[in-house]
Amino acid sequence: MRALMFEAPWQMPLREVEAPQPGPGEVLVRVRAAGVCGSDVHGFTGSTGRRSPGVIMGHEFCGTVEALGEGVAGRAVGDRVVVQPIISDGTCPQCRAGRPNLCLNRRGIGWSVNGGYAEFVSVPERNALPLPDEVSWQEGALVEPLAVALHAANLTPLGVGDTAVVLGAGPVGLLTVLALRLRGAGRVIVSDLSPHRLELAQRMGADEVLHAGEVDPVETVRARTGGLGADAVLEVVGLTATARQSVQMVRNGGNVTWVGNSAPTVDMPMQEVVTREITVRGAYAFVEEFGRAVELLRSGRVDVTPLIERVAGLEEGPDLVRDLARGTLDAVKVVLEP
């Protein structure tokens, strides 16, 4: 089969590799659409260390069941499925507490085991969830990032009518705008450096957008809230600058949720967190939100199609990922169709 093989930083060529065979309890999925995630782009450059050479990336994907491994009874050949990429053991204390996303022995399809930048992938049966006919393949490739956004919004204390700020208008940031609307936010402000992405944020429902290169986001948010600060801030970049902004622009006693996961460490004003009683939490992946994301797409309550700005074949993947890494391509979401 054809696959994008991550061989070294900045090297992910299209290769011919042996197609996998489904083991016991696994299904073989023919990939129909796979989204390019920012974490894959960062992994491609080697800046985060979260991708190891020799792996096939791609954790946002869907397709059809092509073959069944021994013991599989809940899926049939031809089924449309979307793959939930976190493989948890189901037995550790975190899994037993209902937090499989925090499994002590978790693995990830597309980062620790081979993923969806390929024509075929073998995955555990329980990770291949039904994808309704109403959801297109391209929409199915956005189930995973939508679930991430829903989880972040669910973890963030938010009252109906509250003011929320989203720092970062990448795919998850834009989907977080939708999630906050579903949660009842009264006003959503988005800050980013890309005029194109800020325009899209307005189309996705942001009440106000801030170009962080032209205005001071902290001062502007405080001015827009009568000097108090936002009730909640969701940081979806993962860098020191925006992490600091998230603390500085939230109101006293407010809530900050970090979703971005780029820099291994950030420099933070600890005294400000303490003396203003700010709650800072992390949000990782999702739990039940994955299934909810599928249903939101099926019902039409959420429209993710404006984010999809480039659809290409697998053979274009190396150049597209490289352009995204270099910043010469400002497409919000690229979807590959193997």
C-alpha positions in Angstrom: 0.0 0.0 0.0 1.0 3.7 -0.2 1.7 5.6 3.0 3.5 8.7 4.2 6.4 7.4 6.3 7.9 9.8 8.8 11.6 9.0 8.5 13.3 12.0 10.1 12.5 15.6 10.9 11.3 17.3 7.7 11.3 14.0 5.9 8.0 12.2 5.3 8.0 10.8 1.8 5.3 8.7 0.1 6.4 5.1 0.2 5.2 1.7 -0.8 5.0 -0.5 2.3 3.4 -3.7 3.3 -0.3 -3.5 4.0 -1.2 -4.4 7.6 -3.3 -7.5 8.4 -5.9 -7.3 11.2 -5.0 -9.2 14.3 -7.3 -10.7 16.9 -9.9 -8.1 17.9 -8.9 -5.7 15.1 -10.5 -4.5 11.9 -8.7 -3.4 8.7 -9.9 0.1 7.7 -9.5 1.4 4.1 -8.9 5.1 4.8 -11.2 7.5 2.9 -10.2 10.8 4.5 -7.5 11.9 6.9 -7.2 15.4 8.4 -3.7 17.0 8.8 -3.4 18.0 12.4 -1.1 20.8 13.7 0.5 18.3 16.1 1.5 16.2 13.1 3.0 19.3 11.5 5.0 20.0 14.6 6.0 16.4 14.9 7.1 16.5 11.2 9.6 19.3 12.1 10.8 17.5 15.2 10.0 20.5 17.4 7.9 18.6 19.9 9.4 15.1 20.0 6.0 13.6 20.0 6.5 11.7 16.8 9.2 9.0 16.3 10.8 8.1 13.0 9.3 5.0 11.5 5.6 5.8 12.3 2.8 6.6 9.9 1.1 9.6 11.3 -2.6 10.6 11.0 -5.0 10.4 13.9 -8.0 12.2 12.3 -9.5 9.7 9.9 -12.4 7.6 8.7 -13.1 4.9 6.2 -14.6 1.5 5.5 -14.0 -1.8 7.1 -12.2 -4.1 4.6 -11.4 -7.1 6.7 -12.1 -8.6 10.2 -9.6 -10.0 12.6 -10.3 -13.1 14.7 -13.1 -12.6 17.3 -14.6 -9.5 15.8 -18.4 -9.6 15.9 -19.5 -6.0 16.2 -18.4 -4.8 12.8 -18.9 -6.0 9.2 -17.0 -5.6 6.0 -18.3 -2.5 4.3 -19.2 -0.6 7.5 -18.5 3.1 7.5 -16.4 3.9 10.5 -14.5 6.8 12.2 -11.5 5.9 14.2 -11.1 7.1 17.8 -7.3 7.2 18.0 -6.6 6.7 21.8 -6.0 3.1 22.7 -6.5 2.7 26.4 -6.0 -0.5 28.5 -9.4 -0.3 30.2 -7.9 -1.5 33.5 -5.7 1.2 35.0 -7.0 3.5 37.7 -7.7 6.3 35.3 -9.7 4.0 32.9 -11.7 2.6 35.8 -12.4 6.2 36.9 -14.0 7.0 33.5 -10.9 8.9 32.2 -9.6 6.6 29.4 -8.0 9.7 27.7 -5.6 9.8 30.7 -4.9 6.0 30.7 -1.6 5.3 32.3 -0.7 2.9 29.4 -2.3 4.7 26.6 -1.1 4.5 23.0 -2.1 6.6 20.1 -3.1 5.6 16.5 -1.1 8.0 14.4 1.6 8.9 16.9 2.8 5.7 18.7 1.3 3.2 16.3 0.6 3.6 12.6 -2.2 5.9 11.6 -4.3 7.2 8.7 -1.8 8.7 6.3 -2.0 5.5 4.4 -4.4 3.4 2.3 -5.1 0.9 5.1 -4.8 0.8 8.9 -5.5 -2.0 11.4 -7.2 -0.7 14.6 -8.9 -2.3 17.6 -12.6 -3.0 16.9 -13.6 -0.8 19.8 -11.8 2.2 18.2 -13.7 1.9 15.0 -17.0 3.6 15.7 -20.0 3.7 13.3 -20.0 6.8 11.0 -23.6 7.6 9.9 -24.4 8.0 6.2 -25.3 11.6 6.8 -21.7 12.4 7.6 -19.4 12.8 4.6 -15.9 11.4 4.6 -14.4 14.8 4.8 -16.6 15.7 7.8 -15.7 12.4 9.3 -12.0 13.5 9.3 -13.0 16.3 11.6 -14.7 14.3 14.3 -11.5 14.0 16.3 -10.7 17.7 16.5 -14.3 18.6 17.1 -14.3 16.1 20.1 -11.1 17.9 21.4 -12.9 21.2 21.3 -16.0 19.9 22.9 -14.0 18.4 25.7 -12.2 21.6 26.4 -15.4 23.5 26.5 -17.0 20.9 28.8 -14.1 21.2 31.2 -14.3 25.0 31.4 -16.8 26.4 34.0 -19.0 28.7 32.0 -22.3 30.4 32.8 -24.9 31.2 30.2 -24.1 34.6 28.8 -20.5 34.6 30.0 -17.6 36.1 28.0 -15.1 33.6 26.7 -11.9 34.3 24.8 -10.2 31.8 22.4 -6.5 32.3 21.8 -5.6 30.8 18.5 -7.8 30.4 15.4 -6.4 27.1 14.2 -8.8 24.2 13.5 -9.3 23.3 17.2 -9.6 27.0 18.1 -12.3 27.6 15.6 -14.1 24.4 16.6 -13.9 25.7 20.2 -15.9 28.7 19.1 -18.7 26.4 18.0 -18.4 24.4 21.3 -18.6 27.5 23.4 -21.7 28.6 21.6 -23.3 25.3 22.3 -22.3 25.8 26.0 -24.2 29.1 26.1 -21.4 31.7 26.0 -22.8 35.1 25.6 -19.8 36.6 23.8 -16.9 34.9 22.2 -13.7 36.8 21.3 -10.9 35.2 19.2 -7.3 36.4 19.0 -4.9 35.3 16.3 -2.2 36.7 14.0 -3.8 35.5 10.7 -6.3 37.8 9.1 -7.6 34.9 7.0 -8.3 32.8 10.1 -9.8 35.7 12.0 -12.2 36.2 9.1 -13.1 32.5 9.3 -13.6 32.8 13.1 -16.3 35.5 12.5 -18.0 33.2 10.0 -17.9 30.4 12.7 -19.7 32.6 15.2 -17.1 34.8 17.0 -18.5 38.1 18.1 -15.2 39.9 17.9 -11.8 39.1 16.6 -8.4 40.6 17.6 -5.4 40.7 15.4 -2.7 40.1 18.0 -0.1 41.9 15.8 -2.1 45.1 15.7 -3.6 45.3 19.2 -2.7 44.2 22.7 -5.1 41.3 23.3 -4.9 41.6 27.1 -5.7 45.3 27.1 -8.4 45.0 24.5 -10.2 42.2 26.3 -10.1 44.1 29.6 -11.4 47.2 27.8 -14.2 45.2 26.3 -15.2 43.8 29.7 -15.2 47.0 31.7 -11.8 46.4 33.1 -12.8 43.0 34.7 -11.4 40.5 32.2 -13.0 37.5 30.5 -14.9 34.9 32.5 -13.1 32.1 30.7 -10.1 31.9 28.4 -9.1 28.9 26.3 -5.6 28.8 25.1 -5.3 26.8 21.9 -1.8 27.6 20.7 0.6 26.2 23.3 3.3 28.9 23.6 4.5 31.1 26.4 3.2 34.3 24.9 -0.4 33.1 24.6 -0.3 31.1 27.9 0.7 34.3 29.7 -2.0 36.3 27.9 -4.6 33.7 29.0 -3.8 34.4 32.7 -3.5 38.1 32.3 -6.8 38.6 30.5 -9.1 36.4 32.6 -11.0 38.1 35.5 -10.2 37.6 39.1 -11.4 34.1 40.1 -11.8 33.2 36.5 -11.0 30.0 34.6 -8.2 29.3 32.1 -8.1 26.1 30.1 -5.0 25.2 28.2 -5.6 23.1 25.1 -2.6 24.0 23.0 0.3 21.5 23.4 3.3 22.8 21.4 6.0 24.1 23.8 7.2 21.5 26.4 7.5 24.3 29.0 6.1 27.8 29.4 7.1 30.7 31.6 4.1 31.9 33.8 3.4 34.7 36.3 2.8 32.4 39.3 2.0 35.3 41.7 -0.7 36.5 39.5 -2.3 33.1 39.4 -2.2 32.9 43.2 -3.2 36.4 44.3 -6.1 36.6 41.8 -7.2 33.0 42.5 -7.2 32.0 38.8 -7.9 28.4 38.0 -5.6 27.0 35.2 -6.5 23.5 33.9 -5.3 21.4 31.0 -7.7 19.7 28.6 -6.4 16.6 26.8 -8.3 14.8 24.0 -11.8 13.7 24.9 -14.0 11.1 26.6 -17.7 10.8 25.6 -17.3 13.8 23.4 -16.1 11.7 20.5 -19.5 10.1 20.1 -21.2 13.4 20.7 -19.2 14.9 17.9 -20.4 12.3 15.5 -24.0 13.0 16.5 -23.6 16.8 16.2 -22.4 16.3 12.6 -25.1 13.8 11.8 -27.9 16.1 13.1 -26.5 19.1 11.4 -26.2 21.1 14.6 -22.5 21.7 13.8 -21.1 22.6 10.4 -17.3 21.9 10.1 -17.1 22.2 6.3 -15.9 25.9 6.3 -12.7 24.7 7.9 -11.8 22.4 5.0 -9.8 24.5 2.7 -7.7 22.0 0.8 -8.5 18.4 -0.2 -5.7 16.4 -1.9 -4.5 12.9 -2.7 -1.9 11.1 -0.5 0.8 11.9 -3.1 0.5 15.6 -2.4 0.8 15.1 1.4 4.6 15.6 1.7 4.6 19.0 0.0 1.4 20.1 1.8 2.8 19.2 5.2 6.1 20.9 4.4 4.3 24.0 3.3 2.2 24.1 6.5 5.4 23.7 8.5 7.1 26.5 6.7 4.0 28.8 7.0 3.7 29.2 3.3 0.3 27.6 3.3 -2.4 29.1 5.5 -5.1 26.5 4.8 -7.0 26.0 8.1 -7.6 22.3 7.5 -6.1 20.0 4.9 -7.8 16.7 4.3 -6.0 13.9 2.5 -7.9 11.3 0.5 -5.8 8.1 0.1 
